Amino acid sequence: MTIRLYGSKLSTCTQRVMLVLNELDLPYELIDVDMSQGEHKRPEFVRDIHPFGKLPALEDGSLHVFESRAICRYLVAKYAPSDSALLPPVDPEDLARFEQAASVEYSYFDTSIFKLAYEKIFKQFFGRGGADAAVVKMMEKSLKEVLDYYDKLLASQPYLTSNQRKIKCDGGNPCAACQKANAECTRNHRNSLATRRRRGDYGSGNTRSQARLETGQTETPAIPNSFFMGADLISPPASNSTRQIPAPTAHTPANHGEPLKVESFLFNRSPDQALPNLAWPQPVQIFQLWQTYIDNVNPMVNLLHTQTVQRMVLQATACKQEDLPKQSRALLSSVFLAAIESLSDEDCLNLMVLPKDECVKNLFVMTKECLVDANFMEVATTEVLQALVLYLMAARQHSSPQSLWLVIGVAVRLAHRLGIHREKNLQGMTVFAAEMNRRLWWQIYLLNRHYVNLCEDIDSSDPAHILIFDTNRPLNLNDADLHPEMTTMPPEREGVTEMLFCSIRYEIGSFVRNLSLSVESQSRIEAIHQLEARLEEQYARYCDGSIPLQRVSRCLVRTTGYRLALRHCHARHSASDDLSAGNKSQAFDTALLLLQTQHSSCASQMLDRYRWHTKLFYCFEALFPVLLTLAFGETSDPIASEAWQQVSLAYHYNPELLDSKHKSFYSGYCRSLNSLVLRAWSRRASTTDCVPDFVQQIQLQQCRPTGQDNAESWSANMQPSSQSTQHPANEYSSDRHMTLENSEIDEQSWEYWLNIFDNEELLGI
């Protein structure tokens, strides 16, 4: 009769038994118990399998036994041959050393390492709060005592109990285990299991198991890699090098200075080719990357149901990359990429032991390969489309809008194939699947609209570029409100949820979509006031500024109001109408408020985790009415000083405005913007003896025919305050730096600014 093991590959105690079963070459059947669903606590499991609702438990014929160490000793006592090194020693002194080592492992090592891992990793992972510093300190002290004892013991012998290796050889000569221990490799030449006589009888009817034994096969594969017990404990590694993410493979771009080509992944290879050996994160890194995704990425996009994907994450920590389903591998790789993209350089180095730019390039390659391996162009599924959308979100800072917009078109077509752009198609799905697909479609819609507007050569009003859909807006719900087996949707929550930021964006996106269909200016203005009131009533009034997600959400509401007001303060009825002096003054006031609000958000360290996303929606357009007023209007000196402070902050938080390598994002803005800065400064220079750093940088660029920018060093050294580094004004003559005709700059600049507001991108959806 086949041995049955009730357990989970995620359970270290189950892994302990699996290790012994594999060491003894015993065929067995693993009955997987889903701990995340509480199957080990169900009444029938407690009644029939394990009276304490724990894992593992074992059935061997009529015997039912639980507790992993007891199971291991039973298996060795019954099935190990008489000459096996796994058997407890007979000599009293050797037996004492064996029992002592076993007791130390059970009483001291296992207790401290388990509690330490729970506090530092799993407690937060399962949403049970942060680590208890006192417990961590106590367990670290306890663990150090055990490790110090092990170091002292292993200094005089290669193994804890003797000089004899007790696990099977990896076939090397010398074997990897003995190499690592710097010990003499003594082979154990016992016969293979197929030719040895067992102490127990498998039963005359078990011919299938006997056949597997004769061919060296087992019922289950070797234990997959996991955080608790990696493959090196089953088959020791060939070297004692530190395990970490591998160096870039042959598929990694050799020239790290080259910009990423997001569109190239469509043609890298065919799905028929073998998946290369990619830099898959180690199990502990998988946990940390998933937690990073939950903290930094999920609040901004809410694309995944975290409870569902968390089970996928747990599976990934217990098996090798190639053992995961292809679609799961694609989704997880995009999760890792998005998580890394959200980290600072320092945090990434601490987590991945690699510089961020190298990690990003490796993960871009890995995600592209996983998407192709999942055959995403042919097999349209929600999971793969989620992976593609996350990939595109991470790619936004690494490719031009034109390239990204083309690849976003692939996501749009895949969504059309799934039918998620039509509500009637969603009604045919389960309640859970329909809601998750609504979230997916709306992210695709917002992503597509954003990049249609960023592409300078695309007419965003062209009907060919407008997505037609009737998919309902996703509800403002927590992930805990949703379950794959639910049959009815719960009522929508009011106020703060995990969907807070996305719900506000969906409201704005829906408003912009409907607003574009309205032609009457007055009805638009009324609709804008209604939107502002609705966002304030439904979301902003519930937000606590001390909580990061709520603070960034409240900032989104505030900036949206200013953006809308700024867009309509120039309300002209025809292209030939000019702005009145009052409208120009109103535009200046609103733009200054918008810049102040944006920079307040930029200065908040608690919002750094969201900067990877929010930075892409910075309203550069607000600089134009401020600079135009500074150049041609009349303001008091205190207001002018505040305006220049905000312009300085804008360049400080967005150094790409001074970096020609990034001007593909803002090429239209930068040309007029930097010329306006110089024109405005030519007026300001008469009242001060110093030139701000960012003005000096623009002047230097204007002097160079093919100049090289120093935006990064400038941003790092500049202090955007009244004490910022200044340079004597007479070092430069403003006349030689102007690129626009002075007689026309006023009209041209105001007209350029007005045309910007014909683009709905200003709303930052």
C-alpha positions, -999 to +999 in steps of 0.1 A: +000+000+000+013+034-010+024+057+019+001+087+022+015+120+035-010+147+045+007+180+043+017+211+023+049+219+005+048+252+022+051+235+056+086+231+069+075+201+090+060+184+058+093+192+040+112+174+068+092+142+062+095+145+024+133+148+028+134+115+047+111+098+022+132+109-007+164+099+011+149+064+016+137+063-020+102+055-008+072+060-031+045+081-015+014+101-023+013+137-010-022+147-001-020+185-004-037+203+024-045+240+016-035+258+048-046+292+033-082+278+032-079+263+067-084+227+055-062+215+083-087+230+108-118+214+094-137+191+118-132+160+096-095+166+093-091+170+131-113+139+137-096+116+112-061+128+104-045+150+131-063+157+165-046+191+169-053+203+133-016+205+124+006+192+096+019+167+086+003+133+093+011+100+077-008+068+068+011+036+062-012+007+059-032+006+091-008+030+109-018+066+114+010+088+129+015+125+132+043+148+144+071+152+118+100+140+139+080+109+150+071+102+114+108+105+103+120+081+130+093+056+122+102+057+085+139+052+092+132+024+117+110+005+093+125+011+059+162+019+063+185-010+056+205-023+085+237-007+072+221+028+067+238+058+082+203+072+089+197+047+117+204+060+152+238+048+165+241+018+187+271+029+208+259+047+239+282+077+235+273+081+198+236+078+207+239+105+234+255+129+209+228+121+183+200+127+208+217+158+221+219+173+185+183+164+179+172+181+211+192+212+204+176+215+169+141+209+183+143+230+215+165+259+205+172+263+168+137+256+155+120+276+181+141+308+176+143+307+138+106+300+135+096+329+157+121+352+141+108+344+106+073+349+117+080+383+132+102+397+104+085+382+073+052+364+078+035+386+103+033+415+080+028+392+050-004+379+065-016+413+076-011+408+113+009+440+119+045+449+121+073+430+139+075+431+177+110+446+183+113+430+217+105+395+204+129+400+174+157+410+198+151+381+221+149+355+192+180+370+175+199+366+208+186+330+212+195+321+176+230+336+179+236+313+209+226+283+189+247+293+159+277+300+181+274+265+195+272+250+160+302+270+149+322+257+179+311+221+173+317+221+135+352+236+139+364+201+149+341+179+129+322+181+096+288+171+110+269+177+142+270+142+156+301+126+139+325+126+110+302+104+089+279+118+063+243+106+067+226+119+036+229+103+002+257+113-021+252+136-051+274+114-073+304+138-074+339+127-064+343+142-040+306+150-034+295+186-029+286+180+008+321+169+017+336+197-004+316+222+015+325+207+048+362+203+038+360+166+049+372+134+034+346+119+011+339+083+021+314+066-003+286+045+011+285+016-013+252+001-001+230-015-027+203+005-044+168+003-030+156-019-059+179-047-049+176-044-012+152-063+009+129-041+029+120-046+065+084-040+056+063-055+029+047-032+003+019-057-004+016-082-032-008-061-051+014-031-054+030-040-088+029-004-100+050+008-070+074-021-075+079-012-111+087+024-102+112+011-077+129-010-103+132+019-127+143+043-100+111+064-102+091+077-073+055+088-070+065+125-064+094+146-076+122+158-053+112+185-029+111+218-048+131+248-037+116+269-009+126+295+016+128+270+044+144+241+026+161+247-006+174+222-031+208+224-015+196+205+015+185+176-007+212+178-033+240+200-019+253+228-041+284+223-062+300+253-045+297+273-013+290+306-031+263+328-016+229+322-032+214+353-047+200+364-080+222+353-108+242+376-130+225+388-162+221+359-187+229+359-224+194+373-229+201+403-208+209+434-228+247+437-229+248+474-232+232+488-200+235+523-215+210+515-242+174+526-235+148+499-231+128+491-262+094+482-249+081+473-283+108+448-291+094+421-268+068+412-294+095+398-316+121+384-292+114+347-298+086+323-306+067+304-279+082+272-293+116+281-281+128+269-247+125+294-219+161+305-210+175+304-175+163+337-161+171+355-129+141+343-108+141+358-073+149+336-043+119+326-020+127+351+007+129+378-020+096+367-035+079+374-001+096+408+001+088+417-034+051+407-030+050+428+002+065+457-017+039+453-044+011+454-018+025+485-001+037+505-031+020+493-063-014+478-054-029+510-039-021+529-072-035+503-096-057+477-078-053+454-107-051+421-088-071+404-061-044+402-034-059+372-015-060+351-047-025+361-060-011+356-025-017+318-029+002+320-062+030+337-043+031+310-017+033+284-044+062+302-061+082+301-028+078+263-027+087+253-062+111+261-090+104+287-116+099+261-144+074+242-122+049+271-121+021+274-146+032+296-175+005+322-170+013+324-132+049+328-140+041+357-164+019+374-138+044+370-109+073+383-130+054+415-139+046+418-101+083+416-093+091+442-120+065+466-108+077+462-072+113+469-082+103+499-102+086+514-071+118+510-049+145+536-044+180+527-055+191+521-019+161+499-010+165+478-042+202+472-034+194+461+001+166+437-011+181+423-043+218+427-037+220+443-071+218+479-084+183+490-093+191+496-130+205+461-133+175+446-116+151+465-138+168+454-169+169+417-158+133+418-148+122+434-181+139+406-199+124+380-176+089+394-179+091+396-217+103+360-219+075+348-196+049+366-216+061+351-248+064+317-231+027+320-220+019+326-257+000+358-247-007+368-283-027+336-289-040+326-255-060+356-242-067+352-205-073+376-177-042+365-159-019+371-189-036+404-197-030+416-161+007+406-165+009+426-198-007+457-183+016+456-152+045+453-176+034+484-195+029+504-164+064+496-153+077+505-188+063+540-188+095+556-176+117+536-200+102+542-234+088+569-256+050+576-255+048+567-292+063+532-286+042+525-255+010+536-272+015+511-300+021+482-275-009+494-254-029+487-285-020+450-281-035+451-246-066+468-260-071+441-287-066+413-262-092+429-240-116+430-269-110+393-275-119+387-239-150+409-244-144+428-212-152+461-229-188+451-230-209+449-198-232+422-214-202+399-218-192+404-181-227+394-171-220+359-184-190+356-160-190+348-123-196+379-101-160+378-090-145+375-125-167+402-138-156+427-112-119+419-116-122+423-154-139+457-148-108+468-129-086+455-157-105+472-185-106+506-167-068+505-162-064+497-199-087+526-208-069+551-186-035+539-198-045+541-234-060+576-230-030+589-212-006+579-240-029+590-268-026+624-252+012+623-248+018+613-284+024+647-301+016+634-336-017+618-325-050+636-326-067+626-294-101+638-307-099+615-337-128+589-333-103+562-344-084+567-312-114+568-288-122+535-271-159+525-273-171+506-243-199+503-218-182+485-190-194+497-156-170+515-133-155+492-107-170+495-073-152+511-043-146+479-024-119+462-004-104+430-017-118+412+014-152+421+001-146+399-030-143+361-032-140+338-062-171+318-051-194+348-043-227+349-061-238+385-055-219+417-053-218+435-019-230+471-018-204+497-027-186+513+003-185+550+009-152+567+018-119+551+024-112+516+010-082+499-006-096+511-039-096+548-028-071+562-052-083+541-081-119+549-074-111+586-076-092+581-109-122+561-123-145+590-113-123+615-131-119+592-161-156+587-164-161+625-161-135+633-188-151+607-211-185+622-208-172+657-208-156+653-242-191+646-256-205+679-243-201+710-265-216+737-244-192+756-222-217+764-195-228+728-191-191+718-188-185+743-161-215+730-141-204+694-146-169+703-132-184+719-101-205+688-096-175+665-100-155+685-074-184+684-050-188+646-055-151+638-050-151+659-019-183+643-005-175+607-014-138+606-008-117+636+003-136+644+035-129+609+049-091+611+042-066+614+070-034+632+059-012+611+082-020+579+062+000+577+029-028+563+007-053+588+020-030+617+017-021+610-019-058+605-027-067+638-011-040+654-031-054+639-063-088+654-055-073+688-048-051+689-079-079+677-101-100+707-090-071+731-098-065+715-131-101+717-141-103+753-130-071+762-148-084+746-180-116+767-180-103+800-167-094+809-203-130+800-215-131+814-250-159+808-274-138+807-306-102+802-316-099+840-323-109+851-288-081+864-265-078+860-228-089+889-208-066+904-181-089+890-155-087+855-169-049+857-171-047+867-135-071+839-125-049+815-145-018+826-127-034+823-092-048+788-100-016+776-115+004+788-085-020+769-062-016+738-083+022+740-082+022+745-044-001+715-040+020+693-062+052+703-045+038+697-011+031+662-022+066+659-037+082+670-004+063+644+016+086+614+023+056+593+033+045+595-004+078+583-018+065+548-022+040+561-048+063+584-066+069+558-094+033+564-104+023+599-094+054+615-110+040+606-144+010+629-138+029+660-127+011+690-143+040+708-162+014+729-179+009+749-147+043+764-152+032+783-183+007+808-169+031+814-139+061+821-162+040+841-187+028+864-158+064+867-145+076+876-180+048+900-191+024+906-162+024+926-131+028+910-096+039+922-062+074+913-052+064+887-025+041+869-050+068+870-076+093+855-051+069+827-043+063+821-080+100+818-086+103+795-056+077+772-071+093+773-106+126+763-089+109+734-071+094+723-104+129+719-119+142+704-087+116+676-086+117+671-124+154+672-135+144+656-168+133+691-179+170+699-181+181+666-196+179+663-233+179+625-231+144+626-216+129+654-237+110+629-259+085+630-230+081+667-229+098+680-262+069+704-270+068+717-234+106+720-229+113+742-259+088+769-250+092+764-212+129+770-211+127+800-234+100+814-212+122+809-181+149+829-198+125+857-208+110+858-173+145+859-158+156+887-180+129+908-163+138+895-128+175+899-132+172+937-127+160+932-092+187+906-080+224+901-083+222+862-085+211+836-110+193+805-097+210+772-106+183+760-129+184+793-149+221+790-151+217+755-165+193+766-192+217+794-201+245+770-205+224+747-227+215+776-249+252+784-253+261+749-264+254+738-300+255+702-290+259+706-253+259+679-226+234+682-198+243+679-162+208+677-149+214+648-125+243+666-107+224+698-108+194+683-091+215+666-065+233+697-055+205+722-058+187+733-026+153+747-037+150+773-011+158+809-004+193+797+005+198+779-028+231+783-046+231+815-067+254+829-093+262+865-102+238+878-127+265+896-147+282+864-157+256+859-184+238+882-208+202+872-213+201+887-248+223+860-263+202+831-250+168+840-264+154+815-290+120+831-296+115+865-312+109+890-284+082+908-303+061+876-307+068+856-276+039+870-256+013+860-282+030+828-292+034+816-256-002+824-245-015+807-277+008+776-270-005+774-234-041+777-246-037+749-271-023+727-243-057+728-226-074+714-256-057+682-246-075+663-218-042+649-206-041+680-183-066+662-160-039+637-152-062+607-152 
